[in-house]
Amino acid sequence: MNRTGRTALVLALVVVVGMAFRVSWNALRDIANAIGADTTAATLYPFVVDGLMALALVATLVLVGRDRSFALRVLGTYTAASLVLNYVHGLVPELHG
C-alpha cells in the first residue's frame, strides 16, 4: 500500500473512532454519574473506557507478536465494556441525564 493509501486509511480510522467516541460519550458520563462519580470524574470517565479502547486499537496496528495479542485482548475487553455500558444506559431511562 502506498503512502497516500495509508494516510487515507489512518484518517478514516480516526474519523470512525471519533464518531464512536462521541456517540458513547453521554451514556458513559450518565453511568458514571449514576454510580456516584463527581462531575469532573463523570466527564473524564468516557476517556477511560473509550480512550483506552482507541489506544489499544492503535497498539494493535503498530505492535507485533505477543504484544499485539495483548493489545487485541485489551481492545476486545474495553470494546465489550463500552458496548455493555451503552446497552445498560439504553435499557434504564433513569440513567439518561
C-alpha positions as CSV (number, residue, x, y, z in Angstrom):
1,M,0.0,0.0,0.0
2,N,1.4,3.4,-0.9
3,R,1.7,6.4,1.5
4,T,-1.5,8.1,0.3
5,G,-3.5,4.9,0.9
6,R,-2.1,4.5,4.4
7,T,-2.8,8.1,5.2
8,A,-6.4,7.8,4.0
9,L,-6.8,4.6,6.0
10,V,-5.5,6.3,9.2
11,L,-7.6,9.3,8.6
12,A,-10.7,7.2,8.1
13,L,-9.9,5.3,11.3
14,V,-9.6,8.5,13.3
15,V,-12.9,9.7,12.0
16,V,-14.7,6.5,12.8
17,V,-13.2,6.3,16.3
18,G,-14.1,10.0,16.9
19,M,-17.7,9.4,15.9
20,A,-18.0,6.3,18.0
21,F,-16.4,8.2,21.0
22,R,-19.0,11.0,20.6
23,V,-21.9,8.6,20.3
24,S,-20.8,6.8,23.5
25,W,-20.0,10.0,25.5
26,N,-23.4,10.7,27.1
27,A,-24.0,7.1,28.0
28,L,-20.7,6.7,29.8
29,R,-21.0,10.0,31.5
30,D,-24.5,9.3,32.7
31,I,-23.4,5.9,34.0
32,A,-20.5,7.5,35.9
33,N,-22.9,10.0,37.4
34,A,-25.4,7.2,38.4
35,I,-22.7,5.3,40.3
36,G,-21.8,8.4,42.3
37,A,-18.9,10.0,40.5
38,D,-18.5,13.7,40.9
39,T,-19.0,16.0,37.9
40,T,-15.3,16.0,36.9
41,A,-14.9,12.3,37.2
42,A,-18.0,11.6,35.2
43,T,-16.8,14.0,32.5
44,L,-13.4,12.2,32.3
45,Y,-14.9,8.6,32.6
46,P,-15.5,8.3,28.8
47,F,-11.9,8.9,28.2
48,V,-11.0,6.0,30.4
49,V,-13.2,3.4,28.6
50,D,-13.3,4.7,25.0
51,G,-9.9,6.3,25.3
52,L,-8.2,3.1,26.3
53,M,-10.1,1.3,23.6
54,A,-8.7,3.8,21.0
55,L,-5.2,3.5,22.4
56,A,-5.4,-0.3,22.2
57,L,-6.6,-0.1,18.6
58,V,-3.5,2.0,17.7
59,A,-1.3,-0.5,19.6
60,T,-2.7,-3.4,17.5
61,L,-1.7,-1.6,14.4
62,V,1.9,-0.9,15.4
63,L,2.8,-3.9,17.7
64,V,3.7,-7.4,16.7
65,G,3.7,-10.8,18.2
66,R,2.7,-11.3,21.9
67,D,2.5,-7.5,22.3
68,R,-0.1,-7.3,19.6
69,S,-2.0,-10.2,21.1
70,F,-2.1,-8.4,24.4
71,A,-3.3,-5.2,22.7
72,L,-6.1,-7.2,21.0
73,R,-7.2,-8.6,24.3
74,V,-7.3,-5.1,25.8
75,L,-9.2,-3.8,22.8
76,G,-11.7,-6.6,23.0
77,T,-12.3,-6.2,26.7
78,Y,-12.8,-2.4,26.6
79,T,-15.0,-2.7,23.5
80,A,-17.2,-5.2,25.3
81,A,-17.3,-2.9,28.4
82,S,-18.3,0.1,26.3
83,L,-21.0,-1.9,24.5
84,V,-22.4,-3.3,27.8
85,L,-22.4,0.1,29.4
86,N,-24.1,1.7,26.4
87,Y,-26.7,-1.1,26.3
88,V,-27.5,-0.7,30.0
89,H,-27.8,3.0,29.5
90,G,-30.3,2.4,26.8
91,L,-32.3,0.0,29.0
92,V,-32.6,2.2,32.0
93,P,-34.3,5.5,31.3
94,E,-33.5,6.8,34.7
95,L,-29.8,7.0,33.7
96,H,-30.4,9.5,30.9
97,G,-29.1,12.8,32.0
